[in-house]
């Protein structure tokens, strides 16, 4: 059955509350404001054969689509619960296979393929309280990168599906509702595993590889979200190959925005995006640029690795629903969110589509299934 996109339109009359914050800082809700006139949702056709990034509709030809997933589902060997495995890998485990139990953030979920499905034209990552692998919760994560199938060191590593060195990525997302959830839409430099894919070597090139957090939300604070980049250096001390002697100089540039009055991230779908090149990283919400980072002004010394964000190895796309973790203060969801009659939407991250563009005339490096594409490559949809 055809579905219609209902995308909340944002205009200049919608005032963003933009605040600088540190990770873990608790900011109270904004004070009451006079009633605002919020436009109703704008209908869009179910399938636009040549979409452009939100906010760029009146600038035809400036951007062109190079990769997309509209989550139309399918069956066969190339699909898992409707997820197109040519586009995504469903990550699994607790992070132990990478030497990162709790995924390096104190998270309390085991990522399971059973928690990932495509249904009614949407990707659904649903959390559960059916603990596994020593964790009290399960949840879902997908990535255009590879993953290690084993729960411990030394498992087989699946190669990446897609990466791009610069461009515009956006997704239409509805967040879960409730304390204890940590949804995220983010990218990570493919060369995060330059020293090895598993065990002590995996992820050793973070943060030098570059990480772009397009959207992160603290459960219970559905009226605001955070964007950030992580950058810095990673290296081993000479003569000390094991992880105890890895040094990381990490810097984070982070900003939080409040949504216009009457909106929240769990009541409707919103479009989150990022545009980046060698000079800047720009974050978008429903087509509006609300935060920009000048890469030429990053801190010097050990943090001056802006080139990593546009390295030829490219950035991978990640979508996940974490449970617990340091970013949200270690909180976990109440049992009532998992009751049989509780709406599954409140414990799910729902994604309508993901689209990737390049600027006309630019030649970003694009990798599909680990193979570099020619500079003039444009897929046919």
C-alpha positions in Angstrom: 0.0 0.0 0.0 1.4 3.4 -0.9 2.4 5.6 2.0 2.7 9.3 2.0 5.5 11.3 3.6 4.4 13.7 6.2 7.3 16.0 6.8 7.0 18.8 9.3 7.7 22.0 7.5 10.0 24.5 9.3 10.0 28.2 8.4 11.8 31.2 9.7 8.9 31.7 12.1 10.1 28.6 14.0 12.7 29.7 16.5 15.5 27.3 17.3 16.9 27.3 20.8 20.6 26.5 20.3 22.8 25.9 23.3 26.4 24.9 23.7 26.8 21.9 26.1 29.2 19.3 27.2 28.5 15.6 27.0 26.7 14.6 30.1 25.5 18.1 31.0 21.9 18.3 32.0 20.0 21.3 30.6 16.5 22.0 31.9 13.6 22.3 29.5 13.3 25.7 27.9 11.0 28.2 29.7 7.4 28.6 28.5 7.0 30.8 25.5 4.0 32.4 23.9 1.9 30.2 21.6 3.5 29.9 18.1 1.9 29.3 14.8 3.3 26.0 13.7 2.6 25.0 10.0 0.9 21.7 9.4 2.7 18.8 7.8 3.6 19.0 4.1 2.7 16.0 2.0 5.3 14.6 -0.3 5.0 11.9 -2.9 5.9 8.4 -1.8 8.8 8.1 -4.3 10.6 11.0 -5.8 12.9 9.7 -8.6 15.3 12.6 -8.1 15.1 14.0 -4.6 17.3 16.8 -3.4 18.3 17.5 0.2 15.6 19.2 2.3 15.9 23.0 2.1 17.5 22.8 -1.4 14.3 22.2 -3.4 14.6 25.6 -5.1 18.2 25.0 -6.2 17.8 22.4 -8.9 20.9 20.7 -10.3 23.1 21.7 -7.3 23.0 18.2 -5.8 22.6 14.8 -7.2 21.6 11.5 -5.5 24.3 8.8 -5.4 22.9 6.3 -2.9 19.6 5.7 -1.1 17.5 3.2 0.8 13.8 3.8 0.9 13.3 0.6 3.0 10.8 -1.0 0.6 11.6 -4.4 1.9 12.2 -7.7 0.1 12.9 -11.4 0.4 15.7 -13.8 -0.5 19.3 -14.3 0.4 20.1 -10.6 0.1 17.5 -9.6 2.7 17.1 -10.1 6.5 13.6 -9.3 7.9 13.2 -7.1 4.8 16.6 -5.3 5.3 18.6 -5.0 2.1 22.0 -6.6 3.0 23.5 -5.2 -0.2 23.2 -1.8 1.6 23.5 -2.7 5.3 25.1 -5.0 7.9 23.0 -5.7 11.0 25.6 -5.4 13.8 25.6 -7.9 16.6 27.0 -8.4 20.1 28.1 -6.3 23.0 31.2 -4.9 21.4 33.4 -7.5 23.1 34.5 -8.7 19.7 36.2 -5.4 19.2 37.6 -5.2 22.7 34.8 -2.7 23.6 32.4 -4.4 26.0 29.4 -2.1 26.3 30.5 -0.6 22.9 33.0 1.6 24.8 30.2 3.7 26.3 28.8 1.5 29.2 25.8 0.6 27.1 23.5 -2.2 28.4 22.2 -3.8 25.2 23.2 -6.8 23.1 22.7 -5.9 19.4 20.7 -8.7 17.8 19.6 -9.2 14.2 16.2 -10.2 15.6 15.7 -6.6 16.7 16.1 -5.3 13.1 13.3 -5.4 10.6 11.7 -3.5 7.7 8.0 -3.1 8.0 5.4 -0.8 6.3 8.2 1.0 4.4 10.3 1.7 7.4 13.4 0.4 9.1 12.6 -0.4 12.7 15.3 -0.9 15.4 13.3 -2.1 18.4 14.7 -2.5 21.9 13.7 -5.4 24.1 14.2 -6.5 27.8 15.1 -10.1 26.8 18.7 -9.9 27.9 21.5 -11.7 26.1 25.2 -12.0 26.3 25.3 -10.7 29.8 23.3 -7.6 29.0 19.8 -7.0 30.4 18.5 -5.6 27.1 18.6 -6.3 23.3 18.4 -3.8 20.5 19.2 -3.1 16.9 22.0 -1.4 14.9 22.7 -1.2 11.2 25.8 0.1 9.4 27.0 0.5 5.9 30.4 -0.7 7.3 31.5 -4.3 8.1 31.1 -6.2 11.3 32.7 -9.1 13.1 30.4 -12.1 13.4 32.1 -13.7 16.4 31.2 -12.7 20.0 34.9 -12.8 20.8 38.2 -11.9 19.1 39.1 -13.5 15.8 35.7 -13.8 14.1 35.1 -13.4 10.3 34.8 -9.7 9.3 32.2 -8.7 6.8 33.4 -6.0 4.4 31.8 -2.5 4.1 28.7 -1.9 2.0 29.0 1.9 1.3 31.1 4.9 2.2 31.7 8.4 0.8 34.5 10.9 1.3 32.3 14.1 1.3 28.7 15.0 0.5 25.3 15.3 2.0 23.7 12.6 4.1 20.2 12.8 5.5 17.5 10.5 7.0 13.9 10.9 8.0 13.6 9.5 11.6 11.2 9.1 14.4 12.8 8.7 17.8 11.7 6.4 20.8 10.1 7.9 23.9 11.3 7.3 27.4 14.2 7.6 29.8 17.0 5.1 29.2 17.1 5.2 25.3 20.0 6.6 23.3 19.2 6.7 19.6 21.9 7.9 17.2 22.4 8.6 13.5 26.1 9.0 12.8 29.1 8.4 10.5 32.5 6.9 11.2 35.7 6.9 9.1 36.2 3.6 7.4 39.9 3.6 8.5 38.9 3.3 12.1 40.1 -0.3 11.7 43.4 0.5 9.9 45.3 -1.6 12.4 43.0 -4.6 12.3 39.3 -5.5 12.3 39.0 -7.4 15.6 40.3 -7.9 19.1 43.0 -5.6 20.4 43.5 -3.8 17.1 39.9 -2.9 16.2 38.8 0.7 16.5 42.3 1.7 17.4 42.3 4.5 14.9 39.5 6.3 16.7 39.2 9.3 16.9 41.7 10.0 14.2 39.4 8.4 11.6 36.8 11.1 12.3 33.3 10.7 13.7 30.2 12.8 12.8 27.2 12.5 15.1 24.3 13.8 13.0 21.7 13.2 15.7 21.8 11.9 19.2 19.1 12.1 21.8 18.9 11.5 25.5 15.7 9.5 26.2 13.2 11.6 28.2 14.4 14.7 26.5 12.6 14.3 23.2 12.4 18.1 22.7 16.1 18.4 21.8 18.9 16.6 20.1 22.7 16.9 19.9 25.2 17.0 17.0 28.9 16.6 17.4 32.2 15.6 15.7 35.0 13.6 17.3 38.6 14.2 16.2 42.1 13.8 17.4 45.1 11.4 17.2 45.6 7.7 17.9 48.9 5.9 18.1 50.8 3.2 19.9 53.8 3.8 22.1 57.0 2.4 20.4 57.7 -1.1 21.5 54.3 -1.6 23.1 51.9 -3.2 20.6 49.0 -4.0 23.0 46.1 -1.8 23.8 47.4 -0.8 27.3 49.8 1.5 25.6 47.5 3.1 23.1 47.3 6.9 23.4 44.4 8.9 22.2 44.1 12.7 22.1 40.4 13.3 21.6 38.5 16.5 21.1 34.8 16.9 20.6 32.8 19.8 19.2 29.2 19.5 20.3 26.1 21.6 20.2 22.5 20.9 21.3 19.3 22.4 19.7 15.8 22.6 21.1 12.9 21.9 18.8 10.3 24.6 18.1 7.4 24.6 20.6 4.9 21.9 19.9 7.4 19.5 18.3 9.3 16.6 19.7 11.4 13.9 18.2 9.2 11.0 19.2 5.8 12.3 18.0 6.6 12.6 14.3 9.3 12.0 11.8 11.9 14.7 11.2 14.8 15.0 8.7 18.3 15.1 10.1 21.2 15.8 7.8 24.9 16.7 7.5 26.9 18.3 4.6 30.6 18.2 4.8 33.8 18.8 2.8 37.4 19.7 3.6 36.4 23.1 5.0 33.3 22.7 7.0 30.7 20.4 8.5 27.1 21.7 8.5 24.2 20.1 10.4 20.6 20.3 9.3 17.2 19.8 10.9 14.2 19.7 8.6 16.2 21.5 5.9 17.5 24.2 8.2 21.2 24.6 8.9 21.4 25.0 12.6 25.0 24.3 13.4 28.3 24.6 11.4 31.9 23.7 12.3 34.8 25.4 10.5 37.3 22.6 10.0 40.0 25.1 9.3 39.7 26.4 12.9 40.0 23.0 14.7 42.3 23.1 17.7 46.0 22.6 16.6 48.6 20.1 17.7 47.3 16.6 18.4 43.7 17.5 17.4 44.5 18.9 13.9 43.3 16.1 11.7 40.4 17.7 9.8 41.6 15.9 6.7 40.4 12.6 8.2 36.8 13.6 7.6 37.4 13.7 3.8 39.9 10.9 3.6 39.6 8.7 0.5 38.6 5.8 2.6 35.3 7.5 3.3 32.7 7.8 6.0 30.3 4.9 6.9 26.7 5.4 7.9 25.4 4.1 11.2 21.9 3.9 12.8 21.5 2.4 16.3 19.3 2.4 19.4 21.5 2.0 22.5 20.1 1.3 25.9 21.8 2.9 28.9 25.3 4.3 28.5 27.3 7.2 29.7 25.8 9.8 27.4 22.5 9.4 29.2 23.9 9.0 32.6 23.6 5.3 32.8 19.7 5.4 33.0 17.8 2.4 31.8 14.1 2.1 30.6 11.2 1.3 32.9 9.7 -2.2 32.6 6.4 -0.7 31.5 7.9 0.3 28.1 8.3 -3.4 27.3 4.8 -4.5 28.5 2.8 -6.5 26.0 0.3 -3.8 25.5 2.9 -0.9 25.4 3.3 0.8 21.9 6.3 -0.6 20.2 7.0 2.8 18.7 8.0 4.1 22.1 10.9 1.6 22.3 11.9 1.8 18.6 14.0 4.0 16.4 12.1 4.2 13.1 13.7 5.3 9.8 11.7 6.2 6.8 14.6 6.6 4.4 18.3 7.4 4.1 19.7 9.4 1.1 23.2 10.4 0.1 24.0 13.2 -2.4 27.1 14.7 -3.9 27.5 18.3 -5.2 27.3 18.5 -9.0 30.9 18.9 -10.2 32.5 17.4 -7.1 34.1 14.0 -7.3 34.0 12.4 -3.9 35.5 9.0 -3.4 32.6 6.4 -3.3 33.1 2.8 -2.2 30.4 0.2 -2.7 31.0 -3.3 -1.3 34.6 -2.3 -0.6 35.3 -1.4 -4.3 36.2 2.2 -5.2 33.8 3.6 -7.8 35.0 5.7 -10.8 34.8 9.4 -10.2 32.0 9.7 -12.8 29.9 6.9 -11.3 26.3 7.6 -10.7 23.9 4.7 -9.9 20.7 4.2 -11.8 17.6 3.9 -9.7 
